[in-house]
């Protein structure tokens, strides 16, 4: 569950944008938040492949024969 929650950066982006607009954070902090959101979004799929063996990727429900 933890690895699957890594790319949850959209809330951070919204809060950072609001902070930047209100001058509560600097441009440098905003840039750091955007970069970290991008990095965590890109690294999540490879990490999920590592922690979830291929046999767990099969569908949970079998389709009935036609």
C-alpha atoms as a printed R data frame, in Angstrom:
   type eleno elety resid chain resno       x       y       z
1  ATOM     1    CA   UNK     A     1   0.000   0.000   0.000
2  ATOM     2    CA   UNK     A     2   2.843   2.375   0.833
3  ATOM     3    CA   UNK     A     3   4.499   2.016  -2.557
4  ATOM     4    CA   UNK     A     4   1.174   2.551  -4.286
5  ATOM     5    CA   UNK     A     5   0.687   5.820  -2.396
6  ATOM     6    CA   UNK     A     6   4.010   7.332  -3.515
7  ATOM     7    CA   UNK     A     7   2.701   9.351  -6.490
8  ATOM     8    CA   UNK     A     8   0.071  11.289  -4.534
9  ATOM     9    CA   UNK     A     9   1.605  14.663  -5.352
10 ATOM    10    CA   UNK     A    10  -1.388  16.491  -6.769
11 ATOM    11    CA   UNK     A    11  -2.454  17.716  -3.337
12 ATOM    12    CA   UNK     A    12   1.083  18.943  -2.708
13 ATOM    13    CA   UNK     A    13   1.019  20.795  -6.019
14 ATOM    14    CA   UNK     A    14  -2.260  22.493  -5.160
15 ATOM    15    CA   UNK     A    15  -1.048  23.527  -1.711
16 ATOM    16    CA   UNK     A    16   2.296  24.700  -3.103
17 ATOM    17    CA   UNK     A    17   0.551  26.764  -5.798
18 ATOM    18    CA   UNK     A    18  -1.638  28.388  -3.165
19 ATOM    19    CA   UNK     A    19   1.403  29.060  -0.992
20 ATOM    20    CA   UNK     A    20   3.257  30.601  -3.902
21 ATOM    21    CA   UNK     A    21   0.278  32.767  -4.816
22 ATOM    22    CA   UNK     A    22   0.010  33.993  -1.197
23 ATOM    23    CA   UNK     A    23   3.793  34.520  -1.005
24 ATOM    24    CA   UNK     A    24   3.969  32.008   1.858
25 ATOM    25    CA   UNK     A    25   6.682  30.005   0.067
26 ATOM    26    CA   UNK     A    26   9.493  31.019  -2.238
27 ATOM    27    CA   UNK     A    27   9.971  30.120  -5.874
28 ATOM    28    CA   UNK     A    28  12.714  27.689  -4.808
29 ATOM    29    CA   UNK     A    29  10.391  25.783  -2.471
30 ATOM    30    CA   UNK     A    30   7.685  25.650  -5.138
31 ATOM    31    CA   UNK     A    31  10.204  24.299  -7.647
32 ATOM    32    CA   UNK     A    32  11.316  21.654  -5.152
33 ATOM    33    CA   UNK     A    33   7.711  20.537  -4.578
34 ATOM    34    CA   UNK     A    34   7.035  20.299  -8.319
35 ATOM    35    CA   UNK     A    35  10.233  18.324  -8.926
36 ATOM    36    CA   UNK     A    36   9.559  15.932  -6.047
37 ATOM    37    CA   UNK     A    37   6.025  15.361  -7.296
38 ATOM    38    CA   UNK     A    38   7.369  14.595 -10.768
39 ATOM    39    CA   UNK     A    39  10.092  12.270  -9.483
40 ATOM    40    CA   UNK     A    40   7.774  10.316  -7.191
41 ATOM    41    CA   UNK     A    41   5.234   9.951  -9.990
42 ATOM    42    CA   UNK     A    42   7.895   8.528 -12.305
43 ATOM    43    CA   UNK     A    43   9.483   6.123  -9.803
44 ATOM    44    CA   UNK     A    44   6.253   4.572  -8.516
45 ATOM    45    CA   UNK     A    45   5.569   2.166 -11.437
46 ATOM    46    CA   UNK     A    46   9.021   0.500 -11.308
47 ATOM    47    CA   UNK     A    47   8.754   0.168  -7.518
48 ATOM    48    CA   UNK     A    48   5.300  -1.397  -7.853
49 ATOM    49    CA   UNK     A    49   6.715  -3.961 -10.298
50 ATOM    50    CA   UNK     A    50   9.401  -4.816  -7.746
51 ATOM    51    CA   UNK     A    51   7.061  -5.323  -4.805
52 ATOM    52    CA   UNK     A    52   4.228  -7.053  -6.685
53 ATOM    53    CA   UNK     A    53   5.185 -10.400  -8.179
54 ATOM    54    CA   UNK     A    54   3.799 -11.082 -11.695
55 ATOM    55    CA   UNK     A    55   1.366 -13.762 -10.487
56 ATOM    56    CA   UNK     A    56  -0.491 -11.114  -8.466
57 ATOM    57    CA   UNK     A    57  -1.229  -9.133 -11.629
58 ATOM    58    CA   UNK     A    58  -3.745 -11.744 -12.841
59 ATOM    59    CA   UNK     A    59  -7.435 -10.743 -12.795
60 ATOM    60    CA   UNK     A    60  -9.205 -11.555  -9.529
61 ATOM    61    CA   UNK     A    61 -12.350 -12.822 -11.260
62 ATOM    62    CA   UNK     A    62 -12.270 -15.327 -14.088
63 ATOM    63    CA   UNK     A    63 -14.448 -14.631 -17.095
64 ATOM    64    CA   UNK     A    64 -17.137 -17.256 -17.797
65 ATOM    65    CA   UNK     A    65 -16.611 -19.430 -20.889
66 ATOM    66    CA   UNK     A    66 -18.512 -18.279 -23.963
